[in-house]
Amino acid sequence: MIDYENLDVNSYQKLLNEKVAKYVELFQAELELPNYEVFESEVKNYRMRAEFNVYLEGESIKYYMVKKEGKLKERIFVSKFEPATLLINKFMPILAELVGKNSVLRERLFDIDFLSTLSGELLITLTYHKKLNEEWEHEAKQLLVELRKYNKVVNIIGRSYKQKIVLEQDFVNETLTVNGKQYYYQQVENSFTQPNAKVSEKMLSFVQNITKGSKGDLLELYCGNGNFSIALAENFEKVLATEISKVSVASAQENIAKNHVDNLKILRMSAEEFSSAMKGEREFFRLRQSNTDLSSYNCETILVDPPRAGLDDKTLNIISEYKNIIYVSCNPLTLYENLKALAAKFKIEKLAFFDQFPYTEHVETVCLLSHK
């Protein structure tokens, strides 16, 4: 397991080179690759969020992570976490001390999550094995007052079984700089966001650059909070994006307004539902409600950013109907399988590796495919 209290920064470049070389060798076995690019991470303090288990010992709170080897589990205690932002590291001991000496706040606490931003905001989630009551909320408000002495924009969420108490908001506001322009994103607790913000800026810049001069409109499946759609809107006549999570759709709408994007529309639909609607196989109330005329869109490019499992056969069939595919992947192994399935019809035009996850075997990959 990585020594997260003392990262071996001297090994960073070697580890990155090795994992990229491994995946390039895998891809080259059956795929024709263009010249590729590699985008590095910061060697420390690159991770915007961190989650810790909590060990209670009297008034002492200790952070730990679990190392798993087969069926064996081992607690790894940490007093600092060098992958995380300086802001998270600053608040780890402060929070432990303040919560530790408060019997109401520490009782049956078992998990602490931190979500930070490049813009200096912090959201802390305390999760419990007990029902949270008015006494807890009173003490948590006092805790918030103390925490804000160290940073102006801090908020707290209390969680328990079927409970969520928000003090005072359940999101952070991030600012990302993409090709010299600032973009503003609301990032909601427990919703997906890229963990490495500086590398995320590089990813958005890369995808912006490779789509300049694009013809037609862009479709993005499962757009989350609008991360890619908003940054790419300037390169297309119109952008249509789908997302199934109500929370993410609401956040995306907020982000569209924040960034003054007027050619992007978000639909709460699955990929299968959207494909069915485009083919005229079914009518959907949500389309009528949003006053969306699908026939007015000419989507020549589609962007997909699937989970680690990659794209299933149905979604592969859907995206193969478009002229250009932007594929963002957090798992090169499933990307490889998906690219093999698309190889008969598509050529890989651009390929880049982004080190979202330093010191691990994981790497984020972005490729642009064009129909042969």
C-alpha positions in Angstrom: 0.0 0.0 0.0 1.2 3.5 -0.8 2.6 5.5 2.2 0.0 8.3 2.0 1.7 10.2 4.9 5.0 10.4 3.0 4.6 10.1 -0.8 7.7 9.0 -2.6 7.6 11.9 -5.1 10.9 10.8 -6.7 9.2 7.7 -8.0 6.3 9.6 -9.6 7.7 9.9 -13.2 8.9 6.3 -13.3 5.5 5.0 -12.2 3.6 7.1 -14.7 5.9 6.1 -17.6 5.5 2.4 -16.6 1.7 2.4 -16.5 1.3 4.3 -19.7 3.8 2.0 -21.5 1.8 -1.0 -20.2 -1.5 0.3 -21.6 0.1 1.4 -24.9 1.5 -2.1 -25.4 -1.9 -3.6 -24.7 -3.7 -1.3 -27.1 -1.1 -1.8 -29.9 -1.7 -5.5 -29.8 -4.9 -5.1 -31.8 -5.5 -1.4 -32.4 -3.9 1.2 -34.7 -2.8 4.1 -32.5 -1.9 7.6 -33.4 0.9 9.5 -31.6 -0.3 9.9 -28.1 0.1 12.5 -25.4 0.7 12.1 -21.6 -0.5 14.7 -19.1 1.1 14.6 -15.7 -0.4 15.4 -12.2 1.0 17.4 -9.4 3.1 15.0 -7.2 1.4 16.1 -4.0 -1.9 17.6 -2.8 -3.6 16.8 -6.1 -6.7 15.1 -4.7 -9.8 17.3 -4.1 -11.6 14.8 -1.9 -10.8 12.3 0.8 -12.7 9.8 2.8 -11.6 8.3 6.1 -12.9 5.8 8.6 -12.8 7.0 12.2 -11.4 5.2 15.2 -12.6 6.5 18.6 -10.4 6.2 21.7 -11.7 8.3 24.5 -11.6 11.9 23.4 -9.2 11.0 20.6 -10.3 10.7 17.0 -7.9 8.8 14.6 -8.3 8.7 10.8 -7.7 5.4 9.1 -8.1 3.6 5.8 -8.5 -0.1 5.2 -5.9 -2.2 3.4 -7.4 -5.3 1.9 -5.4 -8.4 0.9 -7.8 -11.2 0.0 -10.0 -11.7 3.0 -7.6 -10.0 5.4 -8.2 -6.3 6.3 -5.7 -4.0 8.1 -6.3 -0.6 9.5 -3.8 2.0 8.2 -3.8 5.1 10.5 -2.9 8.5 9.1 -2.5 11.9 10.7 -2.1 13.5 7.3 -2.9 12.6 3.7 -0.4 13.9 1.2 -2.4 13.2 -1.9 -5.2 15.5 -0.6 -5.2 19.3 -1.0 -3.4 21.5 1.5 -6.9 22.6 2.7 -7.9 19.1 3.6 -4.6 18.4 5.4 -5.0 21.7 7.3 -8.5 20.7 8.6 -7.8 17.1 9.5 -6.2 17.8 12.9 -8.4 20.8 13.6 -11.6 18.7 13.0 -10.3 15.8 15.0 -9.5 18.0 18.0 -12.8 19.9 18.0 -15.0 16.8 17.4 -13.0 14.7 19.8 -13.6 16.9 22.8 -17.4 17.1 22.0 -19.2 14.0 23.3 -22.3 14.6 21.2 -20.4 15.0 17.9 -18.0 12.2 18.5 -20.5 9.6 19.7 -20.9 6.7 17.2 -19.1 8.7 14.5 -17.5 6.3 12.0 -16.7 8.1 8.8 -15.5 11.6 7.8 -15.5 12.9 4.1 -13.8 16.0 2.9 -14.6 17.7 -0.4 -12.4 20.7 -1.4 -11.9 23.0 -4.3 -9.2 24.9 -6.1 -11.2 28.0 -5.2 -10.8 27.4 -1.5 -14.1 25.9 -0.4 -14.5 22.9 1.9 -17.4 20.6 2.6 -17.2 18.1 5.5 -19.6 15.1 5.9 -19.8 13.4 9.3 -21.5 10.0 9.2 -22.9 8.2 12.2 -24.3 4.9 13.6 -27.0 6.9 15.5 -30.0 9.0 14.8 -29.1 12.7 14.6 -31.3 15.0 16.8 -31.6 18.7 17.7 -28.8 18.4 20.2 -26.4 17.1 17.5 -27.5 19.9 15.1 -26.9 22.6 17.8 -23.4 21.2 18.5 -22.7 21.0 14.8 -23.6 24.6 14.3 -21.2 25.6 17.1 -18.5 23.4 15.4 -19.2 25.3 12.1 -18.6 28.6 13.8 -15.2 27.4 15.1 -14.2 25.9 11.7 -14.9 29.2 9.9 -12.3 30.8 12.0 -9.8 28.9 9.9 -11.5 29.2 6.5 -14.4 31.4 5.5 -16.2 28.9 3.2 -16.7 25.7 5.2 -20.0 23.7 5.4 -21.0 20.6 7.3 -23.4 17.7 6.5 -24.5 15.2 9.1 -25.5 11.7 7.8 -27.1 8.7 9.4 -29.5 6.0 8.2 -32.1 7.8 6.1 -30.9 11.1 7.5 -29.1 14.1 6.0 -28.8 17.3 7.9 -27.2 20.1 5.8 -25.4 23.1 7.5 -25.7 25.3 5.4 -25.3 23.9 1.9 -24.5 20.4 0.4 -22.2 21.6 -2.4 -19.0 23.4 -3.2 -18.4 25.9 -5.9 -15.4 25.1 -8.1 -13.6 27.3 -10.6 -11.6 25.6 -13.4 -9.3 27.3 -15.8 -9.6 25.8 -19.3 -7.4 27.3 -22.1 -7.2 30.5 -20.1 -10.9 30.9 -19.6 -12.6 30.3 -16.2 -15.6 27.9 -15.8 -17.7 27.7 -12.7 -19.1 24.4 -11.4 -21.4 23.5 -8.5 -20.2 20.2 -7.2 -22.8 18.4 -5.0 -21.8 16.1 -2.1 -22.0 12.4 -3.0 -22.2 13.2 -6.8 -19.4 12.3 -9.2 -16.7 14.9 -9.9 -13.2 14.4 -11.1 -10.9 13.9 -8.1 -7.9 15.6 -9.5 -9.0 19.2 -10.5 -5.7 20.3 -12.1 -5.7 17.2 -14.3 -9.4 17.8 -15.0 -8.4 21.2 -16.3 -6.0 19.6 -18.7 -8.6 17.1 -19.9 -11.1 19.8 -20.6 -8.5 21.8 -22.4 -7.5 18.8 -24.5 -11.0 18.0 -25.5 -11.7 21.6 -26.3 -8.7 21.7 -28.6 -9.4 18.5 -30.5 -13.0 19.6 -31.2 -12.3 23.1 -32.5 -13.9 23.6 -35.9 -16.4 20.8 -35.4 -19.4 20.6 -37.6 -22.9 20.0 -36.4 -24.1 19.5 -32.8 -22.7 17.5 -29.9 -24.5 14.9 -27.9 -23.2 13.8 -24.5 -24.5 10.8 -22.7 -24.6 10.8 -18.9 -23.2 14.3 -18.5 -23.2 14.6 -14.7 -23.0 18.2 -13.6 -22.3 19.4 -17.2 -18.5 19.3 -16.8 -17.6 18.5 -20.4 -20.8 19.9 -22.1 -20.3 23.4 -20.7 -16.6 23.6 -21.7 -17.3 22.2 -25.2 -20.4 24.3 -26.0 -18.4 27.0 -27.7 -17.1 24.5 -30.3 -20.6 23.3 -31.5 -23.7 25.0 -32.8 -25.8 23.3 -30.2 -25.2 20.7 -27.4 -27.7 18.1 -26.2 -26.8 16.2 -23.0 -28.5 13.4 -21.1 -28.3 12.5 -17.4 -30.5 10.2 -15.3 -29.7 11.6 -11.8 -32.1 14.3 -10.6 -29.5 15.8 -8.4 -26.9 16.0 -11.3 -29.5 17.5 -13.7 -30.3 20.2 -11.2 -26.6 20.9 -10.6 -26.0 21.0 -14.4 -28.8 23.5 -14.9 -27.2 25.7 -12.2 -23.9 25.4 -13.9 -25.3 26.3 -17.3 -26.7 29.5 -15.8 -23.4 30.3 -14.0 -21.4 30.0 -17.2 -24.0 31.9 -19.4 -24.2 29.0 -21.9 -27.2 29.5 -24.2 -26.8 26.6 -26.7 -26.8 23.6 -24.2 -29.9 21.6 -23.1 -29.9 18.9 -20.5 -32.5 16.1 -20.6 -33.2 13.6 -17.8 -33.1 10.4 -19.8 -31.1 7.2 -20.1 -29.0 6.5 -23.2 -31.6 3.8 -24.2 -34.5 6.2 -23.8 -32.8 8.9 -25.8 -31.9 6.6 -28.6 -35.5 5.4 -28.7 -36.8 8.9 -28.8 -34.3 9.9 -31.6 -35.6 7.0 -33.7 -39.2 8.0 -33.1 -39.9 4.7 -31.5 -41.4 6.3 -28.3 -42.7 9.6 -27.1 -41.4 10.9 -23.8 -43.3 13.3 -21.5 -40.0 14.8 -20.4 -39.2 15.9 -24.0 -42.6 17.6 -24.3 -42.2 19.2 -20.9 -38.7 20.6 -21.8 -40.0 21.8 -25.2 -37.3 19.8 -27.0 -37.5 19.2 -30.7 -35.0 16.4 -31.4 -35.4 16.9 -35.2 -33.8 20.3 -34.8 -30.5 18.7 -33.8 -27.8 17.5 -36.1 -25.5 15.6 -33.7 -22.5 14.4 -35.6 -20.3 14.0 -32.5 -21.1 12.1 -29.3 -19.2 12.2 -26.0 -19.3 9.3 -23.5 -17.7 9.1 -20.0 -18.8 5.7 -18.7 -18.1 4.1 -15.3 -15.2 1.7 -14.8 -17.3 -1.1 -16.3 -17.2 0.6 -19.7 -20.0 0.7 -22.3 -22.4 -2.2 -22.7 -23.4 -3.6 -26.1 -26.5 -1.5 -26.4 -24.7 1.8 -25.8 -21.9 0.7 -28.2 -24.5 0.3 -30.9 -26.0 3.7 -30.1 -22.7 5.6 -30.3 -21.6 3.7 -33.5 -24.3 5.6 -35.4 -22.4 8.9 -35.0 -19.6 10.3 -37.2 -17.3 11.2 -34.3 -16.9 9.7 -30.8 -15.1 11.4 -27.8 -14.5 8.6 -25.3 -13.4 9.5 -21.8 -12.4 6.4 -19.8 -11.2 5.8 -16.2 -10.4 2.2 -17.0 -8.0 1.4 -19.9 -8.9 -2.3 -19.8 -12.6 -1.8 -20.5 -11.8 1.0 -23.0 -9.6 -1.5 -24.9 -12.5 -3.9 -25.2 -14.8 -1.2 -26.3 -12.3 0.1 -28.9 -11.9 -3.4 -30.3 -15.6 -3.6 -30.8 -15.6 -0.2 -32.6 -12.4 -0.8 -34.6 -14.2 -2.1 -37.8 -16.1 1.2 -38.2 -13.9 3.8 -36.5 -10.3 5.1 -36.6 -8.6 6.5 -33.5 -7.6 10.1 -34.4 -6.4 11.4 -31.1 -5.3 9.6 -27.9 -4.1 11.0 -24.5 -3.4 9.7 -21.0 -4.2 11.9 -18.0 -2.7 10.9 -14.6 -5.8 11.5 -12.5 -4.6 8.8 -10.0 -0.9 9.2 -9.3 1.0 6.3 -7.7 -1.7 3.8 -8.7 -2.2 1.6 -11.8 -5.2 3.7 -12.9 -5.1 6.3 -15.6 -7.7 8.4 -17.3 -7.7 8.1 -21.1 -9.4 10.3 -23.7 -9.6 9.4 -27.4 -11.3 10.9 -30.5 -12.6 8.4 -33.0 -13.9 9.2 -36.5 -16.0 7.0 -38.7 -14.0 5.3 -41.5 
